Amino acid sequence: MVLKEKYDVIIVGAGPAGAGAAKALTGSGLSTLIVERDELPRYKMCSGIVFPSSRKFIEDNFGELPDKIKCSPAIVKGNRICLTHDSPIMDAPFSMFDEGDELEQEGFNTRRADLDYWLCRQSDADIQGNCRFSDVEKKGKQYLVHLIKDGEKISVRTDFLIGADGTMSRVRKKTFPGFDDTVGLLPNYEEIYTGSIDLDPGWLYLFMDERVTEYFATVFHKDDKIVLVTGVRERSAVKDYFQAFRTYLEEKHGLKVKETVASRGIVLTDMSATRNYCLGKEGILLAGEAGGFLRGGEGITSSLISGKAAGDAVVEAVQSGAPAIDCYQTLAREEMDRCNKVHENLAAVLGYNVFMRGTGERAS
Ligand SMILES: Cc1cc2nc3c(=O)[nH]c(=O)nc-3n(C[C@H](O)[C@H](O)[C@H](O)COP(=O)(O)OP(=O)(O)OC[C@H]3O[C@@H](n4cnc5c(N)ncnc54)[C@H](O)[C@@H]3O)c2cc1C
């Protein structure tokens, strides 16, 4: 695709936050471009569970999720939590951490690459993969956005820039140099296996024992694969914790690995857990994890909702002449409060703030 010299809105990142923003802008008449650094559809390390709240948001705003996006088992009944190796596994329905809305009880098990690409394609935005955001400069009332598309440097003008580029957001780094020094990171590591385990595939298992994780460790099923993930505070410790987790599952839950098909790492931030949001400034808005939105471990919903708030804020700013950031601060408030509430509920169930585990801080 040949990019135009100017778009009304450029969205960086083709995840749920980018898709939420693009969908909100659809029909507004504002020309919109989504740029994604990876080839599309892109892989995202994630359990890929569309929780009941995401399910509702998607059905209300995008339509029914196509079956081809779901993997087996398609239905996820809830979380199962094991607080320590000595405690029983408890059923924790999704509704335990979520309050208020009338929601379905069950979630969907999806492939994130297919889910996110489908969500983006429900908008009328141009979508460009292999196109990395590199920098942004203010030029009068507009922005000049520097991109690397298929290895070549190009620059495109825009009135509004939405950073929906995830935890390590470059839009955030370039707009707020130094902000990332205030952010705590939680490295996560996953291995994907063929084999067997005596855990029911219809649940998302969370293991909290401090011998296997400094955050939480999970087991879930994707088609015929078993996925193990553990999260820590110190990157150097992740492989040791992971090995301890795998050994525990082999000894206690009959994990038998036939073949390791993939392994990857990713980081989460503690922005939401510490109420350290970063919404943007002037015509640059940060949505999803780039802005700090995360409902405990559930991020698809908060990214979709904050992305929609960013898209709606741009439309409102164009119509009213108010600064987009002012509109966004108002529209994103409810989702920030909801993220804070989920962290409080999670801390009440666990007895500690899981994102602050091991730091001596217990407050949500
Ligand atoms: C192990 C794990 C399991 C999880 N499981 C679940 C779950 O089951 N359900 C759930 O709801 N949430 C889950 N989450 C959280 C969820 O994955 C995230 O909160 C969600 O993906 C955030 O969406 P986003 O749109 O903000 O960012 P992302 O989904 O990370 O999308 C950001 C996009 O921006 C692109 N990008 C980054 N930098 C640039 C750049 N410079 N230029 C162009 N593009 C760029 C990235 O490639 C990416 O595609 C999980 C997270 C982890 C780590």
The ligand as a Gaussian input file, in Angstrom:
#p B3LYP/6-31G(d) Opt

LIG

0 1
 C        1.317000     -13.852000      29.381000
 C        0.141000     -12.918000      29.186000
 C       -1.129000     -13.454000      29.101000
 C       -2.223000     -12.609000      28.931000
 N       -3.470000     -13.162000      28.824000
 C       -4.539000     -12.364000      28.651000
 C       -5.831000     -12.920000      28.441000
 O       -6.002000     -14.141000      28.402000
 N       -6.887000     -12.090000      28.271000
 C       -6.723000     -10.731000      28.316000
 O       -7.721000     -10.012000      28.220000
 N       -5.507000     -10.174000      28.444000
 C       -4.418000     -10.956000      28.591000
 N       -3.168000     -10.403000      28.689000
 C       -3.020000      -8.954000      28.540000
 C       -3.136000      -8.568000      27.055000
 O       -2.331000      -9.414000      26.271000
 C       -2.691000      -7.109000      26.851000
 O       -3.174000      -6.314000      27.895000
 C       -3.220000      -6.536000      25.532000
 O       -2.693000      -7.233000      24.433000
 C       -2.830000      -5.066000      25.411000
 O       -3.349000      -4.578000      24.201000
 P       -2.709000      -3.304000      23.507000
 O       -3.489000      -3.081000      22.266000
 O       -2.565000      -2.219000      24.494000
 O       -1.230000      -3.753000      23.151000
 P       -0.675000      -5.013000      22.226000
 O       -1.717000      -6.021000      22.126000
 O        0.610000      -5.309000      22.831000
 O       -0.540000      -4.295000      20.833000
 C        0.441000      -3.322000      20.624000
 C        0.894000      -3.436000      19.180000
 O        1.792000      -2.368000      18.899000
 C        2.818000      -2.851000      18.059000
 N        3.964000      -1.954000      18.208000
 C        4.797000      -1.819000      19.271000
 N        5.724000      -0.885000      19.015000
 C        5.479000      -0.412000      17.767000
 C        6.111000       0.572000      16.952000
 N        7.196000       1.259000      17.374000
 N        5.593000       0.803000      15.739000
 C        4.486000       0.120000      15.280000
 N        3.858000      -0.827000      16.022000
 C        4.350000      -1.095000      17.254000
 C        3.087000      -4.253000      18.614000
 O        3.758000      -5.073000      17.672000
 C        1.670000      -4.726000      18.905000
 O        1.089000      -5.387000      17.817000
 C       -2.047000     -11.214000      28.848000
 C       -0.748000     -10.682000      28.916000
 C        0.338000     -11.526000      29.072000
 C        1.721000     -10.939000      29.109000

